[in-house]
Amino acid sequence: RDATFSRSDFDLTILDCCKGLSRSIQMGWFDAKTFDLARYEELYDPHNDITQLTPKLYAFRGPTGKGGDHAPPEHFIDFFQEAGV
């Protein structure tokens, strides 16, 4: 589900998460031996709030030009260009 406070419109179980992890290992998208925890924590900090889902798919809270606690769209341009997205 997404990070909003609204009611979830689908169920996600621990088994679903384990199957997703297994599939990502089969696809070569995740390797516990090479996982970069520092990079993960850097992306996931509250200012960035980015999670890499696949080699070319990232999820993030989303930019806003309205201020508040979301970064403006310009904040993400360099990151996405460097990531090849």
ZIZI-V134319 format. One record per helix or strand of 3 or more residues. SS is the DSSP state (@ for helix, = for strand). FROM is the first residue (numbers start at 1). LEN is the number of residues. If there is no record, write none. Layout:
SS;FROM;LEN  SS;FROM;LEN
This chain:
@;14;13  @;37;8  =;50;5  =;57;4  @;74;10
